[in-house]
Amino acid sequence: MPRSLTMALIITACILTTQIGASTAMSADAKNRQTITHAGDKPDIKGSDKFFTGNVRISPVFSAKGSDAPFGAAYVTFEPGARTHWHTHPTGQHLLVVAGVGRTGTDQGVMEEVRAGDTLWCPPGIRHWHGASPTTAMTHLALTGTLPDGKNVDWMEPVTDAQYNGRK
């Protein structure tokens, strides 16, 4: 093989190796780079009648990121009297009440009031509901764990008015 052809092949191999290395480095770098989602980038969602009673608005904050960050977050605003249906979370859920006055209840018939600044831990598998008080709207930040298959909630039937008002 002529020397000039050998040199051309070596130079080409070096360039390709450098490009492949740079591409791999960029991919790893992109994975390890902070990302910013600006307020308003994700549209609000109206809470479905399949899962909520009353007027509810969901403002997504971020979604689960696989096994690296298996949890998502959303602000959920309940108008007066609005509430979730009964549900459970396979990995639990943290709620931080950021505005207003709300209510939460469990299958044991216990209904409690929550206010701005209160936090609530819903353990995995505990049947519960949450929403606004009858006269005041409530917004909470929900941090919800997600299973590897993407599941984060099991929805059930609506909460009755009696249950919402703390009566069995």
C-alpha atoms as an extended CHARMM CRD file, in Angstrom:
* protein
*
       168  EXT
         1         1  MET       CA              0.0000000000        0.0000000000        0.0000000000  PROA      1               0.0000000000
         2         2  PRO       CA              1.4670000000        3.3880000000       -0.9750000000  PROA      2               0.0000000000
         3         3  ARG       CA              2.6230000000        5.5100000000        1.9700000000  PROA      3               0.0000000000
         4         4  SER       CA              0.2560000000        8.4040000000        1.0840000000  PROA      4               0.0000000000
         5         5  LEU       CA             -2.7590000000        6.0400000000        1.1170000000  PROA      5               0.0000000000
         6         6  THR       CA             -1.6830000000        4.5590000000        4.4630000000  PROA      6               0.0000000000
         7         7  MET       CA             -1.3580000000        8.0570000000        5.9460000000  PROA      7               0.0000000000
         8         8  ALA       CA             -4.7730000000        9.0370000000        4.5700000000  PROA      8               0.0000000000
         9         9  LEU       CA             -6.3500000000        5.9500000000        6.1590000000  PROA      9               0.0000000000
        10        10  ILE       CA             -4.6620000000        6.6740000000        9.5070000000  PROA      10              0.0000000000
        11        11  ILE       CA             -5.7910000000       10.3070000000        9.4400000000  PROA      11              0.0000000000
        12        12  THR       CA             -9.3510000000        9.2590000000        8.5020000000  PROA      12              0.0000000000
        13        13  ALA       CA             -9.3920000000        6.6930000000       11.3270000000  PROA      13              0.0000000000
        14        14  CYS       CA             -8.1840000000        9.3440000000       13.7990000000  PROA      14              0.0000000000
        15        15  ILE       CA            -10.8390000000       11.8240000000       12.6750000000  PROA      15              0.0000000000
        16        16  LEU       CA            -13.6150000000        9.1930000000       12.9250000000  PROA      16              0.0000000000
        17        17  THR       CA            -12.3950000000        8.0520000000       16.3550000000  PROA      17              0.0000000000
        18        18  THR       CA            -12.3440000000       11.6650000000       17.5790000000  PROA      18              0.0000000000
        19        19  GLN       CA            -15.8430000000       12.3110000000       16.1930000000  PROA      19              0.0000000000
        20        20  ILE       CA            -17.2340000000        9.1250000000       17.7640000000  PROA      20              0.0000000000
        21        21  GLY       CA            -15.5890000000       10.0130000000       21.0740000000  PROA      21              0.0000000000
        22        22  ALA       CA            -16.9570000000       13.5620000000       20.9060000000  PROA      22              0.0000000000
        23        23  SER       CA            -20.4310000000       12.2260000000       20.0740000000  PROA      23              0.0000000000
        24        24  THR       CA            -20.3120000000        9.8400000000       23.0400000000  PROA      24              0.0000000000
        25        25  ALA       CA            -19.0350000000       12.6020000000       25.3000000000  PROA      25              0.0000000000
        26        26  MET       CA            -21.8140000000       14.9300000000       24.1580000000  PROA      26              0.0000000000
        27        27  SER       CA            -24.4390000000       12.2670000000       24.8600000000  PROA      27              0.0000000000
        28        28  ALA       CA            -23.0700000000       11.6490000000       28.3510000000  PROA      28              0.0000000000
        29        29  ASP       CA            -22.7290000000       15.4020000000       28.8750000000  PROA      29              0.0000000000
        30        30  ALA       CA            -26.3420000000       16.0040000000       27.7830000000  PROA      30              0.0000000000
        31        31  LYS       CA            -27.5400000000       13.3240000000       30.2120000000  PROA      31              0.0000000000
        32        32  ASN       CA            -25.6850000000       14.9850000000       33.0720000000  PROA      32              0.0000000000
        33        33  ARG       CA            -26.6920000000       18.5350000000       32.2160000000  PROA      33              0.0000000000
        34        34  GLN       CA            -29.2600000000       20.4660000000       34.2350000000  PROA      34              0.0000000000
        35        35  THR       CA            -32.4520000000       21.2410000000       32.3710000000  PROA      35              0.0000000000
        36        36  ILE       CA            -34.8510000000       24.0720000000       33.0570000000  PROA      36              0.0000000000
        37        37  THR       CA            -38.5420000000       23.9650000000       32.3220000000  PROA      37              0.0000000000
        38        38  HSD       CA            -39.9140000000       27.4830000000       32.5350000000  PROA      38              0.0000000000
        39        39  ALA       CA            -43.1920000000       28.2460000000       34.2620000000  PROA      39              0.0000000000
        40        40  GLY       CA            -45.9580000000       28.1090000000       31.7110000000  PROA      40              0.0000000000
        41        41  ASP       CA            -44.0940000000       25.7270000000       29.3550000000  PROA      41              0.0000000000
        42        42  LYS       CA            -46.4830000000       22.9020000000       30.2690000000  PROA      42              0.0000000000
        43        43  PRO       CA            -50.1920000000       23.6650000000       29.8290000000  PROA      43              0.0000000000
        44        44  ASP       CA            -52.6420000000       23.1810000000       32.6930000000  PROA      44              0.0000000000
        45        45  ILE       CA            -55.0080000000       20.2250000000       32.4860000000  PROA      45              0.0000000000
        46        46  LYS       CA            -58.6430000000       20.1490000000       33.5970000000  PROA      46              0.0000000000
        47        47  GLY       CA            -59.1910000000       17.3750000000       36.1270000000  PROA      47              0.0000000000
        48        48  SER       CA            -61.2410000000       14.5920000000       34.5370000000  PROA      48              0.0000000000
        49        49  ASP       CA            -64.6680000000       13.6680000000       35.9130000000  PROA      49              0.0000000000
        50        50  LYS       CA            -63.3220000000       10.0830000000       35.9300000000  PROA      50              0.0000000000
        51        51  PHE       CA            -61.0160000000       11.0060000000       38.8400000000  PROA      51              0.0000000000
        52        52  PHE       CA            -62.3870000000       14.2050000000       40.4180000000  PROA      52              0.0000000000
        53        53  THR       CA            -65.6250000000       15.7180000000       41.7030000000  PROA      53              0.0000000000
        54        54  GLY       CA            -65.9520000000       19.4550000000       40.9860000000  PROA      54              0.0000000000
        55        55  ASN       CA            -63.5880000000       21.8440000000       39.2410000000  PROA      55              0.0000000000
        56        56  VAL       CA            -59.9310000000       20.8310000000       39.4500000000  PROA      56              0.0000000000
        57        57  ARG       CA            -56.9150000000       22.1870000000       37.5570000000  PROA      57              0.0000000000
        58        58  ILE       CA            -53.6460000000       20.2520000000       37.2970000000  PROA      58              0.0000000000
        59        59  SER       CA            -50.4460000000       22.1830000000       36.5630000000  PROA      59              0.0000000000
        60        60  PRO       CA            -47.6840000000       19.6500000000       35.7410000000  PROA      60              0.0000000000
        61        61  VAL       CA            -44.2730000000       20.5260000000       37.1800000000  PROA      61              0.0000000000
        62        62  PHE       CA            -42.1850000000       17.5390000000       36.0680000000  PROA      62              0.0000000000
        63        63  SER       CA            -42.5910000000       13.8880000000       35.0860000000  PROA      63              0.0000000000
        64        64  ALA       CA            -40.7930000000       10.8220000000       36.4070000000  PROA      64              0.0000000000
        65        65  LYS       CA            -37.3800000000       10.2500000000       34.8220000000  PROA      65              0.0000000000
        66        66  GLY       CA            -37.1640000000        6.4490000000       34.9100000000  PROA      66              0.0000000000
        67        67  SER       CA            -35.1140000000        4.7890000000       37.6340000000  PROA      67              0.0000000000
        68        68  ASP       CA            -32.9020000000        7.8840000000       38.0610000000  PROA      68              0.0000000000
        69        69  ALA       CA            -35.7950000000        9.9750000000       39.4270000000  PROA      69              0.0000000000
        70        70  PRO       CA            -38.9090000000        7.7860000000       39.8010000000  PROA      70              0.0000000000
        71        71  PHE       CA            -41.2760000000       10.5440000000       40.8980000000  PROA      71              0.0000000000
        72        72  GLY       CA            -43.2570000000       13.3680000000       39.3540000000  PROA      72              0.0000000000
        73        73  ALA       CA            -44.8330000000       16.5650000000       40.6410000000  PROA      73              0.0000000000
        74        74  ALA       CA            -47.8340000000       18.7430000000       39.8990000000  PROA      74              0.0000000000
        75        75  TYR       CA            -49.7160000000       21.6050000000       41.4750000000  PROA      75              0.0000000000
        76        76  VAL       CA            -53.3610000000       20.6610000000       41.8420000000  PROA      76              0.0000000000
        77        77  THR       CA            -55.9520000000       23.3720000000       42.4950000000  PROA      77              0.0000000000
        78        78  PHE       CA            -59.3760000000       22.3950000000       43.8070000000  PROA      78              0.0000000000
        79        79  GLU       CA            -62.2490000000       24.8970000000       43.7090000000  PROA      79              0.0000000000
        80        80  PRO       CA            -64.4950000000       24.9280000000       46.8180000000  PROA      80              0.0000000000
        81        81  GLY       CA            -66.0990000000       21.5020000000       47.2990000000  PROA      81              0.0000000000
        82        82  ALA       CA            -63.9120000000       19.8300000000       44.6440000000  PROA      82              0.0000000000
        83        83  ARG       CA            -62.0430000000       16.6570000000       45.5520000000  PROA      83              0.0000000000
        84        84  THR       CA            -60.3500000000       13.5480000000       44.2120000000  PROA      84              0.0000000000
        85        85  HSD       CA            -62.0900000000       10.2140000000       43.9730000000  PROA      85              0.0000000000
        86        86  TRP       CA            -60.8860000000        7.4740000000       46.2990000000  PROA      86              0.0000000000
        87        87  HSD       CA            -57.4280000000        6.3030000000       45.2570000000  PROA      87              0.0000000000
        88        88  THR       CA            -54.1670000000        4.6900000000       46.3580000000  PROA      88              0.0000000000
        89        89  HSD       CA            -50.5540000000        5.1950000000       45.3290000000  PROA      89              0.0000000000
        90        90  PRO       CA            -48.3010000000        2.1310000000       44.9070000000  PROA      90              0.0000000000
        91        91  THR       CA            -45.2420000000        4.0620000000       46.1330000000  PROA      91              0.0000000000
        92        92  GLY       CA            -46.9360000000        6.7450000000       48.2390000000  PROA      92              0.0000000000
        93        93  GLN       CA            -47.4120000000       10.4730000000       47.7800000000  PROA      93              0.0000000000
        94        94  HSD       CA            -46.3010000000       13.6540000000       49.5490000000  PROA      94              0.0000000000
        95        95  LEU       CA            -48.6370000000       16.6470000000       49.4860000000  PROA      95              0.0000000000
        96        96  LEU       CA            -47.5880000000       20.1810000000       50.4070000000  PROA      96              0.0000000000
        97        97  VAL       CA            -50.5630000000       22.5210000000       50.7790000000  PROA      97              0.0000000000
        98        98  VAL       CA            -49.4410000000       25.8320000000       49.2530000000  PROA      98              0.0000000000
        99        99  ALA       CA            -52.6960000000       27.8320000000       49.3670000000  PROA      99              0.0000000000
       100       100  GLY       CA            -56.1460000000       27.7450000000       50.8930000000  PROA      100             0.0000000000
       101       101  VAL       CA            -57.9510000000       25.2340000000       53.0600000000  PROA      101             0.0000000000
       102       102  GLY       CA            -58.5770000000       21.6040000000       52.1970000000  PROA      102             0.0000000000
       103       103  ARG       CA            -59.7770000000       18.2860000000       53.4620000000  PROA      103             0.0000000000
       104       104  THR       CA            -58.3960000000       14.7890000000       53.3180000000  PROA      104             0.0000000000
       105       105  GLY       CA            -59.9230000000       11.4870000000       54.3200000000  PROA      105             0.0000000000
       106       106  THR       CA            -59.1120000000        7.8120000000       54.6680000000  PROA      106             0.0000000000
       107       107  ASP       CA            -61.0420000000        4.5770000000       54.4540000000  PROA      107             0.0000000000
       108       108  GLN       CA            -61.2820000000        4.5290000000       58.2570000000  PROA      108             0.0000000000
       109       109  GLY       CA            -63.8070000000        7.3960000000       58.0560000000  PROA      109             0.0000000000
       110       110  VAL       CA            -61.3950000000       10.0210000000       59.3590000000  PROA      110             0.0000000000
       111       111  MET       CA            -61.6670000000       13.4310000000       57.6620000000  PROA      111             0.0000000000
       112       112  GLU       CA            -59.1670000000       16.1490000000       58.5600000000  PROA      112             0.0000000000
       113       113  GLU       CA            -58.6650000000       19.7600000000       57.5490000000  PROA      113             0.0000000000
       114       114  VAL       CA            -55.3780000000       20.9220000000       56.0010000000  PROA      114             0.0000000000
       115       115  ARG       CA            -54.1440000000       24.4720000000       55.4790000000  PROA      115             0.0000000000
       116       116  ALA       CA            -51.3920000000       26.2800000000       53.5740000000  PROA      116             0.0000000000
       117       117  GLY       CA            -48.0250000000       25.1540000000       54.9390000000  PROA      117             0.0000000000
       118       118  ASP       CA            -49.2720000000       21.7230000000       56.0480000000  PROA      118             0.0000000000
       119       119  THR       CA            -47.7110000000       18.5850000000       54.5910000000  PROA      119             0.0000000000
       120       120  LEU       CA            -49.3100000000       15.1960000000       54.2040000000  PROA      120             0.0000000000
       121       121  TRP       CA            -47.7460000000       11.7810000000       53.5880000000  PROA      121             0.0000000000
       122       122  CYS       CA            -50.0280000000        9.2000000000       51.9500000000  PROA      122             0.0000000000
       123       123  PRO       CA            -48.2850000000        5.8160000000       52.4670000000  PROA      123             0.0000000000
       124       124  PRO       CA            -48.2800000000        3.2100000000       49.6830000000  PROA      124             0.0000000000
       125       125  GLY       CA            -51.5830000000        1.3930000000       49.2910000000  PROA      125             0.0000000000
       126       126  ILE       CA            -53.5830000000        3.5650000000       51.7280000000  PROA      126             0.0000000000
       127       127  ARG       CA            -57.0300000000        4.3390000000       50.3030000000  PROA      127             0.0000000000
       128       128  HSD       CA            -57.6360000000        8.0850000000       50.6240000000  PROA      128             0.0000000000
       129       129  TRP       CA            -58.9160000000       11.2920000000       49.0190000000  PROA      129             0.0000000000
       130       130  HSD       CA            -58.1170000000       15.0180000000       49.2280000000  PROA      130             0.0000000000
       131       131  GLY       CA            -59.5730000000       18.2890000000       48.0120000000  PROA      131             0.0000000000
       132       132  ALA       CA            -60.7760000000       21.7810000000       48.9320000000  PROA      132             0.0000000000
       133       133  SER       CA            -62.9920000000       22.7380000000       51.8340000000  PROA      133             0.0000000000
       134       134  PRO       CA            -66.6620000000       23.4580000000       51.0540000000  PROA      134             0.0000000000
       135       135  THR       CA            -66.0470000000       27.2380000000       51.0630000000  PROA      135             0.0000000000
       136       136  THR       CA            -62.3640000000       27.7580000000       50.2150000000  PROA      136             0.0000000000
       137       137  ALA       CA            -60.1970000000       26.6580000000       47.2850000000  PROA      137             0.0000000000
       138       138  MET       CA            -57.0060000000       24.7030000000       47.9880000000  PROA      138             0.0000000000
       139       139  THR       CA            -53.8150000000       24.1350000000       46.0100000000  PROA      139             0.0000000000
       140       140  HSD       CA            -51.2700000000       21.4790000000       46.8680000000  PROA      140             0.0000000000
       141       141  LEU       CA            -48.0060000000       20.3790000000       45.3370000000  PROA      141             0.0000000000
       142       142  ALA       CA            -48.1820000000       16.6140000000       44.8560000000  PROA      142             0.0000000000
       143       143  LEU       CA            -44.9330000000       14.6170000000       44.7070000000  PROA      143             0.0000000000
       144       144  THR       CA            -45.8330000000       11.1320000000       43.5570000000  PROA      144             0.0000000000
       145       145  GLY       CA            -43.6260000000        8.0710000000       43.2210000000  PROA      145             0.0000000000
       146       146  THR       CA            -43.8070000000        6.0630000000       40.0090000000  PROA      146             0.0000000000
       147       147  LEU       CA            -43.2410000000        2.3440000000       39.4520000000  PROA      147             0.0000000000
       148       148  PRO       CA            -40.9090000000        1.1850000000       36.6310000000  PROA      148             0.0000000000
       149       149  ASP       CA            -43.9890000000        0.4780000000       34.4630000000  PROA      149             0.0000000000
       150       150  GLY       CA            -45.0810000000        4.1480000000       34.8200000000  PROA      150             0.0000000000
       151       151  LYS       CA            -47.9460000000        3.4860000000       37.2390000000  PROA      151             0.0000000000
       152       152  ASN       CA            -48.3850000000        6.0050000000       40.0720000000  PROA      152             0.0000000000
       153       153  VAL       CA            -52.0700000000        5.8160000000       41.1000000000  PROA      153             0.0000000000
       154       154  ASP       CA            -55.0270000000        3.4390000000       41.2630000000  PROA      154             0.0000000000
       155       155  TRP       CA            -58.3250000000        5.3370000000       40.9070000000  PROA      155             0.0000000000
       156       156  MET       CA            -61.5610000000        4.1690000000       42.4920000000  PROA      156             0.0000000000
       157       157  GLU       CA            -65.1300000000        5.4280000000       43.0080000000  PROA      157             0.0000000000
       158       158  PRO       CA            -66.1710000000        9.0150000000       43.8560000000  PROA      158             0.0000000000
       159       159  VAL       CA            -66.1540000000       10.2180000000       47.4630000000  PROA      159             0.0000000000
       160       160  THR       CA            -69.7460000000       10.6820000000       48.6810000000  PROA      160             0.0000000000
       161       161  ASP       CA            -70.9110000000       13.9380000000       50.2290000000  PROA      161             0.0000000000
       162       162  ALA       CA            -71.2450000000       12.1230000000       53.5840000000  PROA      162             0.0000000000
       163       163  GLN       CA            -67.6150000000       10.9150000000       53.3750000000  PROA      163             0.0000000000
       164       164  TYR       CA            -66.4480000000       14.3950000000       52.3100000000  PROA      164             0.0000000000
       165       165  ASN       CA            -68.2150000000       15.8290000000       55.3570000000  PROA      165             0.0000000000
       166       166  GLY       CA            -66.6440000000       13.2960000000       57.7310000000  PROA      166             0.0000000000
       167       167  ARG       CA            -69.5640000000       10.9070000000       58.0900000000  PROA      167             0.0000000000
       168       168  LYS       CA            -69.3910000000        7.2410000000       57.1300000000  PROA      168             0.0000000000
